[in-house]
Every structure is written in C-alpha cells, then in structure tokens.
Amino acid sequence: MIGSVSIDYTLPALWHCWQRFLKGKRLTAELEHFRYHLESNLRTLERELLSRTYKHGAYRSFTVNDTKRREIAVASIKDRFIHRLLYEHLVKIYDKTFIYDVWSCREGKGLLGAIERAQDFLAKNPNGFFWRSDVRKFFDSVDHQTLLDILIRRIKDTKTMWLLKEVIDSYTTNASVWSAERERERAIESPRGIAIGNVTSQIFSNIYLNEFDRYVKHVLHIKKYLRYGDDFVIFTNNRDEAVEHRKLMQTFLHDKLSLTLHARNDVIFPCSKGLKFLGCMLYPTHRCLQKRVWYRVLTHTDRYNISSYSGLVHAHCEAEMMKYFHWSTLKFLDE
C-alpha cells in the first residue's frame, strides 16, 4: 500500500529534492548562505530527520492587501526545503485520490482550466441555477487534529507522520483574526491554521477539502461541481435543488471540517444571469474579467509582469479590451 511507503530522508534523496527546490527561486542572501554550506546543511538535516530531532523554526510574517487582506507566514530556507520534501511525497500518495474537478495546485490543472470548466457547466445548464460559495478564512480555520486524523488514514509510516505533525504544529492562527467570542469557543478546540506561505499548505488544503469533495460527488451525487482552492460552485436544475444541496453541504463543512461559509460570497442565481467566479464574469458564449481585476491589470502591470498579465487578458478579454491593454503597455517597451 503506497501510504505505508516511508519518506526518504537519506542524503541522495535530499540532494535530488534540493535541485527541484531551487527551480524558480529568487536569489536571496539567506538562500545563497544555505547553498554555500549545502553539503553540511544537508548532512545535518539527514541526521536530524533520521533521529527525529528536527525542529521547525519560527516564521517571518507580513501582510499583503491585494483583493483582500492576507497574513503571509514565511519560513526559513531550511524549513521551506523540508516543506518541499513533504509536498512531493504527499502528491504521489494523494493526487490520484482527488476528484477530477479539483483544479487548484495540481499538475495539468490550474486557474484557466477551472474557469473553462465552469463556463462549460454553465453552457450545459442554461435554464438551471448555480450555487457559488467559498470558505471564510479557510487557511486560518483548518483544524490541526482533524487534518492529522485525515492524514493518518492513508499515511501508515510513522516517520512521515512525525514530520507532518512537526510542520502542522509549527503554525497556529493569530488570535487577532477572530472575534473575542469566537476565540473563547476555540479555547476548547485543537489548534487551527496552516501557513499560507508554505508549499505544504497547498496539498494540505486539497487533502482537507477532499473530504468535502467526495461527500458532494459520492453521497449527494452532484454531477456538476468544481472547486478551486476554497472557492466552489455547483449547478442544479432548479432553485429548490440548489437550496437543499446548500443546506446539506454547509452542515457537512461545519460538522465534519469545522469550516463556515463566507456570507458575502454565498449566492444562488439563475445561470442565465451569468456567473462571477475566480475573477471572471462567465456567460455561456463568452467571458470577461471582473471590473476589479481589470483595474488591477491596468494599474499593476510593469515590465516584469507584463507577460503574465498579457496571458490573463488574452485568455479572458474580448478584442477591444485586448487592444486597449496593448496600447496602455507600449510604454514598457522603451524601458
């Protein structure tokens, strides 16, 4: 059974993981220092992992304000390398267990694929309804014990479970994100929160919400359902069906995963009105960027990210908007 396969902590395995870890990394003083003493650092990690004396270090935190306020926690290079080691091991075990319509943080999937799939569902259900929602403060809300209980069902190797627990317990949600009343309720619960800055949090989120995905597909038998991160949408034949599914799915999230829905994004509408999803406005025959996303494209594009924003515009905008974007970015050609 693949879940009983032990994670490899030997020096050759760490070396090969390091080569993959380096890809796409921006050179920093911390990374350069770790790389300068690479052999010594990897040997120390091998010894600590094999003896189970490795301890996760503290996080450096900062806040970003993009479409919403987020607390980002960044670990040291040493710890981020361990996250990569765990991530690759978990992907081999879990990715094939996820349903087809999970589109985030998976090879061969992605944001554009999720948008196209949602638009396809919309086109095939023109006279029906959709329910779109997401989870309130998802990363802050993940219950440590629930996540560990889910992991131990498939991970039978004690070496892997030890390291998973060390990484999961290394971060807990900042109390300031909760109200005083909610904080009193949490006093009797296990710790919560997974760090948004960790690569492991990507696979943890899919593993955690896989319980929800399988309930939707295999218990409720909803055919038209997809999820990207903690954003999800279902398509039904009528409003009553959407309301009934919403009630059951909301109860499952609360009772089984200790999650609550984001009230502002919890909506049921006719498919004929169009679907706001993942920064786009989707219709059966076309799609366009939402106004806030289009404004961000125009105000945040520079010569370093122009290729990324250009791909976004070409994928989601009509000819006139693409032409306007091209004219507005001509100034970067001279820089």
C-alpha positions as CSV (number, residue, x, y, z in Angstrom):
1,M,0.0,0.0,0.0
2,I,1.5,3.3,-1.1
3,G,0.6,5.1,2.2
4,S,2.9,2.7,4.0
5,V,5.9,3.7,1.9
6,S,8.4,5.5,4.0
7,I,9.6,9.0,3.1
8,D,13.2,9.0,2.1
9,Y,15.5,11.1,4.4
10,T,18.8,9.9,3.1
11,L,21.4,12.3,1.7
12,P,20.9,11.3,-2.0
13,A,17.1,11.9,-1.7
14,L,17.7,15.3,0.0
15,W,20.2,16.3,-2.8
16,H,17.7,15.5,-5.6
17,C,14.9,17.3,-3.8
18,W,17.3,20.3,-3.4
19,Q,17.7,20.5,-7.2
20,R,14.0,20.7,-7.6
21,F,13.6,23.1,-4.7
22,L,16.0,25.6,-6.4
23,K,14.0,25.9,-9.6
24,G,12.3,29.3,-9.9
25,K,13.7,30.6,-6.6
26,R,14.8,34.3,-6.4
27,L,18.3,34.5,-5.2
28,T,18.5,36.0,-1.6
29,A,21.2,36.3,0.9
30,E,19.6,33.5,3.0
31,L,19.4,31.2,0.1
32,E,23.0,31.9,-1.0
33,H,24.3,31.3,2.5
34,F,22.4,27.9,2.7
35,R,23.7,26.9,-0.7
36,Y,27.3,27.9,0.2
37,H,27.2,25.4,3.1
38,L,25.0,23.0,1.2
39,E,26.7,19.7,2.0
40,S,27.0,20.5,5.7
41,N,23.4,21.6,5.8
42,L,22.0,18.6,4.0
43,R,24.1,16.2,6.2
44,T,22.7,18.0,9.3
45,L,19.2,17.6,8.0
46,E,19.7,14.0,7.2
47,R,20.9,13.3,10.8
48,E,18.0,15.3,12.4
49,L,15.4,13.7,10.2
50,L,16.6,10.1,10.8
51,S,16.9,10.7,14.5
52,R,13.6,12.7,14.6
53,T,15.3,15.6,16.3
54,Y,14.5,18.1,13.6
55,K,12.5,21.1,14.9
56,H,10.7,23.6,12.7
57,G,11.8,27.2,13.2
58,A,9.8,30.4,13.6
59,Y,8.0,32.2,10.8
60,R,8.5,35.7,9.5
61,S,5.1,37.3,8.9
62,F,3.9,40.2,6.8
63,T,0.6,41.4,5.4
64,V,-0.5,41.8,1.8
65,N,-3.5,43.7,0.7
66,D,-4.5,42.5,-2.8
67,T,-8.1,41.7,-3.4
68,K,-8.3,41.0,0.4
69,R,-6.1,41.3,3.4
70,R,-3.9,38.2,4.0
71,E,-1.3,37.3,6.6
72,I,1.6,35.6,4.9
73,A,4.0,33.5,7.0
74,V,7.4,32.7,5.6
75,A,9.6,30.0,7.0
76,S,13.4,29.8,6.8
77,I,15.1,28.2,3.7
78,K,15.8,25.1,5.8
79,D,12.2,24.7,6.8
80,R,10.9,25.5,3.3
81,F,13.1,22.8,1.9
82,I,11.5,20.3,4.3
83,H,8.1,21.6,3.2
84,R,9.1,20.7,-0.4
85,L,10.3,17.3,0.6
86,L,6.9,16.6,2.3
87,Y,4.9,18.1,-0.5
88,E,6.5,15.8,-3.2
89,H,5.9,12.8,-1.0
90,L,2.2,13.7,-0.4
91,V,1.4,14.5,-4.0
92,K,2.5,11.0,-5.0
93,I,0.1,9.5,-2.5
94,Y,-2.9,11.8,-2.7
95,D,-3.2,13.4,-6.1
96,K,-4.8,10.4,-7.7
97,T,-7.3,10.2,-4.9
98,F,-8.7,13.6,-5.7
99,I,-11.8,14.0,-7.9
100,Y,-11.4,15.3,-11.4
101,D,-12.9,18.7,-10.8
102,V,-10.4,19.9,-8.2
103,W,-8.4,22.5,-10.2
104,S,-6.0,24.2,-7.7
105,C,-2.4,23.3,-7.1
106,R,-2.4,20.2,-9.4
107,E,-0.3,19.4,-12.4
108,G,-2.2,19.8,-15.6
109,K,-5.0,21.8,-13.9
110,G,-4.9,25.4,-12.9
111,L,-6.9,28.7,-12.9
112,L,-7.7,28.8,-16.6
113,G,-8.8,25.2,-16.7
114,A,-11.2,25.8,-13.8
115,I,-12.7,28.9,-15.5
116,E,-13.2,27.0,-18.8
117,R,-14.8,24.1,-16.9
118,A,-17.2,26.4,-15.0
119,Q,-18.1,28.0,-18.3
120,D,-18.7,24.6,-19.9
121,F,-21.1,23.7,-17.0
122,L,-22.8,27.0,-17.4
123,A,-23.4,26.5,-21.1
124,K,-24.8,23.0,-20.5
125,N,-27.2,24.2,-17.8
126,P,-28.7,27.4,-19.4
127,N,-32.1,27.1,-17.7
128,G,-30.8,26.0,-14.3
129,F,-29.3,27.6,-11.3
130,F,-25.9,27.7,-9.6
131,W,-24.8,28.0,-6.0
132,R,-21.4,29.6,-5.6
133,S,-19.6,30.0,-2.3
134,D,-16.3,29.9,-0.5
135,V,-14.9,29.2,3.0
136,R,-14.4,32.0,5.4
137,K,-10.8,32.4,6.4
138,F,-10.1,28.8,5.2
139,F,-6.3,28.6,5.9
140,D,-6.9,30.1,9.4
141,S,-9.7,27.7,10.1
142,V,-8.1,24.3,9.3
143,D,-8.3,22.2,12.5
144,H,-4.9,20.5,13.2
145,Q,-6.4,17.4,14.8
146,T,-8.9,16.9,12.0
147,L,-6.2,17.3,9.4
148,L,-3.9,14.8,11.3
149,D,-6.8,12.3,11.6
150,I,-7.4,12.6,7.8
151,L,-3.7,12.1,7.1
152,I,-3.3,9.0,9.3
153,R,-6.0,7.1,7.5
154,R,-3.7,6.8,4.5
155,I,-0.2,7.6,5.9
156,K,0.8,4.5,7.8
157,D,4.5,5.3,8.0
158,T,5.4,6.7,11.5
159,K,8.4,8.6,10.2
160,T,6.2,10.6,7.8
161,M,3.5,11.2,10.3
162,W,6.1,12.6,12.8
163,L,7.3,15.1,10.3
164,L,3.8,16.0,9.2
165,K,2.9,16.8,12.8
166,E,6.0,18.8,13.3
167,V,5.2,21.0,10.3
168,I,1.5,21.3,11.0
169,D,2.1,22.2,14.7
170,S,4.7,24.9,13.6
171,Y,1.9,27.4,12.9
172,T,-1.3,28.4,14.6
173,T,-3.7,31.2,13.6
174,N,-3.1,34.6,15.0
175,A,-5.8,35.3,17.6
176,S,-6.3,38.8,16.2
177,V,-8.2,37.5,13.2
178,W,-11.0,36.2,15.3
179,S,-13.6,38.0,17.4
180,A,-13.3,37.7,21.2
181,E,-16.4,35.4,21.3
182,R,-15.0,33.1,18.6
183,E,-11.7,33.0,20.5
184,R,-13.5,31.7,23.6
185,E,-15.1,29.0,21.6
186,R,-11.7,28.0,20.1
187,A,-10.3,27.6,23.6
188,I,-11.7,24.1,23.9
189,E,-10.7,23.1,20.4
190,S,-7.5,21.8,18.9
191,P,-5.1,24.4,17.4
192,R,-6.1,25.8,14.0
193,G,-4.4,27.3,11.0
194,I,-1.9,26.4,8.2
195,A,0.5,29.0,6.9
196,I,-0.4,30.5,3.5
197,G,3.3,30.8,2.7
198,N,4.0,27.1,2.9
199,V,4.0,24.9,-0.2
200,T,2.7,22.1,2.1
201,S,-0.4,24.2,2.7
202,Q,-1.4,23.8,-1.0
203,I,-1.5,20.0,-0.7
204,F,-2.9,20.1,2.9
205,S,-5.9,22.2,1.6
206,N,-6.7,19.7,-1.1
207,I,-6.4,16.8,1.3
208,Y,-8.6,18.6,3.9
209,L,-11.3,19.6,1.4
210,N,-11.1,16.2,-0.4
211,E,-13.5,15.0,2.4
212,F,-16.0,17.6,1.2
213,D,-15.4,16.9,-2.5
214,R,-16.1,13.2,-2.0
215,Y,-19.2,13.9,0.0
216,V,-20.5,16.1,-2.8
217,K,-19.8,13.6,-5.5
218,H,-20.4,10.2,-3.9
219,V,-23.1,11.0,-1.3
220,L,-25.0,13.8,-2.8
221,H,-24.2,12.7,-6.4
222,I,-23.9,16.2,-7.7
223,K,-22.5,15.9,-11.2
224,K,-21.8,19.5,-12.0
225,Y,-19.4,20.6,-9.2
226,L,-15.9,22.1,-9.2
227,R,-13.5,23.6,-6.7
228,Y,-10.5,25.8,-7.0
229,G,-8.9,26.3,-3.6
230,D,-11.8,27.0,-1.2
231,D,-13.9,28.5,-4.0
232,F,-16.6,26.1,-5.3
233,V,-19.7,26.1,-7.4
234,I,-22.5,23.6,-8.1
235,F,-25.0,23.6,-11.0
236,T,-28.6,22.4,-10.5
237,N,-31.8,22.1,-12.5
238,N,-33.8,24.4,-10.2
239,R,-33.5,26.7,-7.3
240,D,-35.1,24.3,-4.7
241,E,-32.5,21.7,-5.5
242,A,-29.7,24.3,-5.1
243,V,-31.1,25.4,-1.7
244,E,-31.4,21.8,-0.5
245,H,-27.8,20.9,-1.5
246,R,-26.6,24.1,0.0
247,K,-28.1,23.2,3.4
248,L,-26.5,19.7,3.4
249,M,-23.1,20.9,2.2
250,Q,-23.0,23.7,4.7
251,T,-23.8,21.3,7.5
252,F,-21.0,18.9,6.4
253,L,-18.5,21.6,6.3
254,H,-19.4,22.8,9.8
255,D,-19.8,19.4,11.5
256,K,-17.0,17.4,9.9
257,L,-14.4,20.0,9.0
258,S,-15.2,22.9,11.4
259,L,-15.5,25.4,8.5
260,T,-18.0,28.1,7.8
261,L,-19.1,29.8,4.6
262,H,-18.3,33.4,3.6
263,A,-21.7,35.1,3.8
264,R,-20.9,37.7,1.2
265,N,-19.9,35.1,-1.5
266,D,-22.7,32.6,-0.7
267,V,-25.2,33.1,-3.6
268,I,-27.7,31.2,-5.6
269,F,-28.6,32.7,-9.1
270,P,-30.1,31.6,-12.4
271,C,-27.4,30.5,-14.9
272,S,-28.9,32.9,-17.4
273,K,-27.6,35.9,-15.2
274,G,-24.0,34.8,-15.6
275,L,-21.5,33.6,-13.0
276,K,-18.9,35.6,-11.2
277,F,-16.1,33.1,-10.5
278,L,-12.4,33.3,-10.0
279,G,-12.1,36.9,-11.1
280,C,-14.2,36.5,-14.2
281,M,-17.7,37.1,-15.3
282,L,-18.8,33.9,-17.2
283,Y,-21.5,33.5,-19.7
284,P,-22.4,30.5,-21.9
285,T,-20.8,32.1,-25.0
286,H,-18.1,34.4,-23.7
287,R,-16.4,35.7,-20.6
288,C,-14.6,38.8,-19.4
289,L,-12.6,40.0,-16.4
290,Q,-14.5,41.5,-13.4
291,K,-14.0,45.2,-13.1
292,R,-11.8,45.0,-10.0
293,V,-9.5,42.5,-11.8
294,W,-9.4,44.6,-15.0
295,Y,-8.5,47.7,-12.9
296,R,-5.7,45.7,-11.2
297,V,-4.3,44.7,-14.6
298,L,-4.2,48.3,-15.8
299,T,-2.7,49.7,-12.6
300,H,-0.2,46.9,-11.6
301,T,1.3,45.9,-14.9
302,D,5.0,46.7,-15.3
303,R,7.9,45.4,-17.4
304,Y,8.5,42.5,-15.0
305,N,5.0,41.0,-15.0
306,I,3.7,42.1,-18.4
307,S,3.9,38.6,-19.8
308,S,1.7,37.2,-17.0
309,Y,-0.9,39.9,-17.3
310,S,-0.9,39.7,-21.1
311,G,-1.7,36.0,-20.9
312,L,-4.6,36.8,-18.5
313,V,-6.0,39.4,-20.8
314,H,-5.7,37.2,-23.9
315,A,-7.5,34.3,-22.1
316,H,-10.4,36.3,-20.8
317,C,-10.9,39.5,-22.7
318,E,-12.6,40.5,-26.0
319,A,-10.8,42.2,-28.9
320,E,-11.4,45.8,-27.8
321,M,-10.1,45.2,-24.3
322,M,-7.0,43.4,-25.6
323,K,-6.3,46.4,-27.9
324,Y,-6.7,48.8,-25.0
325,F,-4.3,46.7,-22.9
326,H,-1.7,46.7,-25.7
327,W,-1.8,50.4,-26.1
328,S,-1.6,51.0,-22.4
329,T,1.6,48.8,-22.1
330,L,3.5,50.2,-25.0
331,K,5.4,52.5,-22.6
332,F,7.2,49.5,-21.1
333,L,8.9,48.7,-24.5
334,D,11.1,51.7,-24.1
335,E,12.2,50.9,-20.5
